[in-house]
Amino acid sequence: MRRFAIAGAFSFLFLVVLAVFHTQDKIDRGTLVGAGVLVAALILAFYAVFRSGLNLRFADPSLTGWQFLAAVFTMLYVLYHAPDTRLVFTAFFFVALMFGMLRRDSRRIALLGSVALLALALVIALRYVNNHDVGLLRIEILQWLVLAVTFPWLVFLGARMHRLQRGLTEVRTRLEDIEEKARRDDLTGVYNRRALTIAMHESKQRADATGEPLSMCVLDLDMFKRYNDEFDHLTGDRVLRAFAQAVQDGLRGTDFFGRYGGEEFVQIMPQTTLAGAMALAERLRKQISTLELPVSPSTGHLTVSIGVAQYQPFETVEQIFGRADAALYKAKQQGRDRVEC
């Protein structure tokens, strides 16, 4: 739809230029009105196709090729009735060609441009048959030759630009992938400490700007060392991954969860009061106590202690994290497998 809007603006600009030519008696009123009606009809037709979803049946849902041909044949209609607008046709033909290069490959553009040049030759021939104006025919043949000579070079440059654009897109995709991997914890796949720190500051800024509540949970696996001691470190890693995945699966769309370090994790809860965060943390605690793990230690099931704190206005990120961490320490002191605030 954005590309269609650009095409609509291009068509409107074409009509404005024709109106200027009309003030100089280079195009008659009937041709100008006819061009306006034709442009309006084509825009409405394409809009109806886009809104109905029929365009999705084509390889190029933007219908770039069809829009290009519609623009060219509209300009040919004007050129046939008002040959003094040949300068307008030349300029807007190349603009339409560049527009087509945004979506189509060089071969398709070469084919579409060749069809346009053949149609232009037909218009020149038909007008000569009707008026036998040799002088006008010579000028229009020269115009056609100029377009025919410059057209291949434009296609060549467009193909180079298209390859460059595709290369830049691939590089941007790779950089985004690298950036996303840099935000993830290698072991568990959830966000790492660096990403958590950034998310904390962004959530604080949003809470300060909107006045919405913000809560934070600090989670720590109880007696995690027993998995490493009773089994091995690889088993401990599997337990960490199972825990992280279980929490990740239960997150709301607005929550942000990551590994702060070791067996300690942080969950950021925007738009959540302390009571709401406590309820969510309690539900998570119960879920973890019933979590099926790859191994079962002799000391019992996996449990988690959680400390919860709600952000206070103008509090620093370190302060809210410190209060949540203190609540976690309180939960540990109270016997573990608890939620404290």
C-alpha positions in Angstrom: 0.0 0.0 0.0 2.9 2.4 0.6 4.3 1.7 -2.8 0.8 2.2 -4.3 0.5 5.5 -2.5 3.8 6.6 -4.1 2.5 5.6 -7.5 -0.7 7.6 -6.8 1.4 10.7 -5.9 3.4 10.2 -9.1 0.2 10.2 -11.1 -1.1 13.3 -9.4 2.2 15.1 -10.2 1.9 14.0 -13.8 -1.5 15.7 -13.9 -0.2 18.8 -12.3 2.6 19.1 -15.0 -0.1 18.5 -17.7 -2.1 21.4 -16.2 0.9 23.6 -16.5 1.3 22.7 -20.2 -2.4 23.4 -20.6 -1.8 27.0 -19.5 0.7 27.3 -22.3 -1.7 25.8 -24.9 0.4 22.7 -25.3 -2.5 20.4 -24.4 -6.2 20.8 -25.0 -8.8 20.8 -22.2 -10.4 17.5 -23.5 -7.1 15.6 -23.4 -6.3 17.0 -19.9 -9.8 16.0 -18.6 -9.5 12.6 -20.2 -6.1 12.0 -18.6 -7.5 12.9 -15.2 -10.4 10.5 -15.6 -8.1 7.7 -16.7 -5.7 8.3 -13.8 -8.6 8.3 -11.3 -10.1 5.1 -12.8 -6.8 3.3 -12.7 -6.1 4.3 -9.1 -9.6 3.2 -8.0 -9.2 -0.1 -9.9 -5.8 -0.9 -8.3 -7.1 0.2 -4.8 -10.1 -2.2 -5.2 -7.7 -5.1 -6.2 -5.4 -4.4 -3.2 -8.3 -4.2 -0.7 -10.0 -7.3 -2.0 -6.8 -9.3 -1.7 -6.8 -10.4 -5.4 -3.2 -9.1 -5.7 -2.0 -11.8 -3.3 -2.6 -14.4 -6.1 0.3 -12.9 -8.1 4.0 -13.4 -7.6 4.4 -9.7 -7.0 1.6 -8.6 -4.7 2.5 -4.9 -5.4 1.5 -5.5 -9.1 4.5 -3.3 -10.0 4.6 -4.4 -13.6 0.9 -3.7 -14.1 1.2 -0.3 -12.4 4.1 0.5 -14.7 2.1 -0.5 -17.9 -0.9 1.5 -16.7 1.2 4.6 -16.2 2.9 4.2 -19.6 -0.3 3.7 -21.6 -1.8 6.7 -19.8 1.1 8.8 -20.9 0.9 7.4 -24.4 -2.8 8.4 -24.6 -1.8 12.0 -23.7 1.2 11.9 -26.1 -1.0 10.8 -29.0 -3.5 13.6 -28.5 -0.9 16.3 -27.5 2.5 15.6 -29.1 3.9 18.8 -27.6 4.0 16.9 -24.2 6.7 14.6 -25.5 9.1 16.1 -22.9 6.7 15.1 -20.1 6.5 11.6 -21.5 10.3 11.2 -21.6 10.8 12.4 -18.0 8.0 10.5 -16.5 8.8 7.3 -18.5 12.2 7.1 -16.8 10.7 7.8 -13.4 8.1 5.0 -13.9 11.0 2.8 -15.0 12.9 3.5 -11.8 9.7 2.8 -9.8 9.5 -0.6 -11.5 13.0 -1.4 -10.6 12.1 -1.3 -6.9 10.3 -4.6 -7.2 11.1 -6.3 -10.5 14.4 -7.8 -11.7 16.3 -6.3 -14.6 14.9 -8.9 -17.1 11.3 -8.1 -16.3 12.1 -4.4 -16.5 13.8 -4.8 -19.8 10.7 -6.7 -21.1 8.3 -4.0 -19.7 10.4 -1.2 -21.1 10.6 -2.9 -24.6 6.8 -3.2 -24.6 6.5 0.5 -23.8 9.0 1.5 -26.6 7.1 -0.7 -29.1 3.8 1.0 -28.0 5.4 4.4 -28.4 6.5 3.4 -31.9 2.9 2.4 -32.7 1.6 5.7 -31.4 4.1 7.6 -33.6 3.1 5.5 -36.7 -0.7 6.0 -36.1 -0.3 9.7 -35.7 1.6 9.9 -39.0 -1.0 7.9 -40.8 -3.7 10.3 -39.5 -1.9 13.6 -40.2 1.0 12.9 -42.6 3.1 15.5 -40.7 6.7 14.7 -41.8 8.3 17.3 -39.6 6.6 15.9 -36.5 7.5 12.4 -37.5 11.2 13.3 -37.6 11.1 14.8 -34.2 9.2 11.9 -32.7 11.6 9.4 -34.3 14.5 11.2 -32.8 12.8 11.1 -29.4 12.2 7.4 -29.8 15.9 6.8 -30.8 17.0 8.7 -27.7 14.8 6.6 -25.5 15.8 3.3 -27.2 19.6 4.2 -26.8 19.4 5.3 -23.2 16.9 2.6 -22.0 19.4 -0.3 -21.9 21.9 1.8 -19.9 19.2 2.6 -17.4 18.3 -1.1 -17.1 22.0 -1.9 -16.6 22.4 0.7 -13.9 19.2 -0.4 -12.3 20.4 -4.0 -12.2 23.6 -2.9 -10.4 21.6 -0.8 -7.9 19.2 -3.8 -7.4 22.2 -6.1 -6.6 23.7 -3.5 -4.3 20.4 -3.1 -2.5 20.0 -6.9 -2.1 23.6 -7.1 -0.8 22.9 -4.3 1.7 19.7 -6.1 2.8 21.6 -9.4 3.4 24.3 -7.5 5.4 21.6 -5.8 7.5 20.0 -9.1 8.2 23.3 -10.7 9.2 24.1 -7.7 11.5 20.6 -8.0 13.1 21.2 -11.7 13.6 24.6 -11.0 15.2 23.1 -8.3 17.4 20.3 -10.6 18.5 22.8 -13.4 19.3 24.9 -10.9 21.3 21.8 -10.2 23.5 21.2 -13.9 24.2 22.7 -16.1 26.9 24.7 -18.9 25.2 23.6 -21.6 27.6 19.9 -21.0 28.0 19.0 -18.9 25.0 17.2 -16.2 27.1 18.4 -12.6 27.3 21.8 -12.1 28.9 22.8 -9.6 31.6 23.7 -6.9 29.1 20.3 -7.1 27.5 18.6 -7.1 30.9 20.4 -3.9 32.0 19.3 -2.1 28.8 15.7 -3.4 29.3 15.7 -2.2 32.9 16.6 1.3 31.9 14.2 1.4 29.0 11.3 0.1 31.2 12.2 2.7 33.9 12.1 5.5 31.3 8.8 4.3 30.0 7.3 4.1 33.5 8.5 7.7 34.3 7.0 9.0 31.1 3.6 7.2 31.3 3.2 6.8 35.1 2.4 3.2 34.6 3.4 0.6 37.3 6.6 -1.4 36.8 7.6 -4.5 38.8 10.7 -6.7 38.8 11.3 -10.3 40.0 14.7 -11.8 40.8 14.6 -15.5 40.7 17.2 -18.0 42.0 17.2 -21.8 41.8 17.3 -23.4 45.2 20.1 -25.7 46.0 21.2 -25.7 42.4 24.8 -26.9 43.3 23.4 -30.3 44.2 22.8 -31.0 40.4 26.5 -30.4 39.7 27.7 -32.3 42.7 25.4 -35.3 42.4 25.6 -35.6 38.7 27.9 -33.3 36.6 28.0 -29.8 35.2 26.4 -30.8 31.9 23.4 -32.1 33.8 23.3 -28.8 35.7 23.3 -27.0 32.3 20.4 -29.1 31.2 18.4 -28.1 34.3 19.1 -24.4 33.7 17.9 -24.7 30.1 14.7 -26.6 31.2 14.0 -23.9 33.8 14.6 -21.0 31.4 12.4 -22.6 28.8 9.6 -23.2 31.3 9.6 -19.5 32.4 10.0 -18.3 28.8 6.9 -20.3 27.7 4.8 -18.7 30.4 5.8 -15.0 29.8 3.3 -12.4 28.8 3.9 -10.4 25.7 5.1 -7.4 27.6 7.5 -9.2 30.0 11.3 -9.4 29.6 13.2 -12.3 31.0 16.8 -13.1 31.1 19.7 -14.7 32.9 21.5 -12.3 35.2 24.3 -14.7 36.1 24.8 -18.3 37.4 21.5 -19.6 38.5 20.0 -16.2 39.0 17.4 -14.8 36.6 15.5 -11.5 36.3 11.9 -10.9 35.0 10.9 -7.4 34.2 7.1 -6.8 34.3 5.9 -3.5 32.7 2.4 -2.3 33.5 2.3 -4.6 36.6 1.6 -3.6 40.2 3.3 -5.3 43.1 0.2 -7.4 43.8 0.0 -8.5 40.2 3.7 -9.4 40.2 3.4 -11.3 43.4 0.5 -13.4 41.9 2.5 -14.1 38.8 5.6 -15.0 40.7 3.6 -17.4 43.0 2.1 -19.1 40.0 5.5 -19.5 38.5 6.9 -20.9 41.7 4.2 -23.6 41.8 4.8 -24.4 38.1 8.6 -24.9 38.7 8.0 -27.2 41.7 6.1 -29.6 39.3 8.5 -29.2 36.4 9.7 -32.4 34.9 13.5 -32.4 34.6 15.9 -34.7 32.8 17.1 -35.9 36.2 15.7 -36.1 39.7 18.2 -35.5 42.6 17.8 -37.4 45.7 17.1 -34.2 47.6 13.8 -33.6 45.8 12.3 -31.5 43.0 13.6 -28.3 41.6 12.3 -25.2 43.5 12.8 -21.5 43.1 12.9 -18.5 45.4 11.7 -15.2 44.1 12.1 -11.6 45.3 9.6 -9.0 44.0 9.7 -5.2 44.0 7.7 -2.4 42.4 9.4 0.6 40.9 9.0 3.8 42.9 9.0 7.1 41.0 12.5 8.5 40.4 14.1 5.4 41.8 17.3 4.2 40.0 17.5 0.9 38.3 20.1 -0.2 40.8 17.7 0.6 43.7 14.7 -1.4 42.5 17.0 -4.3 41.6 18.6 -4.1 45.0 15.2 -4.2 46.7 14.1 -7.2 44.6 17.4 -8.9 45.4 16.9 -8.2 49.1 13.5 -9.8 48.9 15.1 -12.8 47.3 17.6 -13.0 50.1 14.6 -12.9 52.5 12.9 -15.7 50.7 16.1 -17.8 51.0 16.4 -17.0 54.8 12.7 -18.0 55.3 13.3 -21.5 54.0 13.5 -21.2 50.2 10.7 -22.1 47.7 9.0 -18.8 48.5 8.0 -15.5 47.1 8.8 -12.4 49.1 8.5 -8.6 48.4 
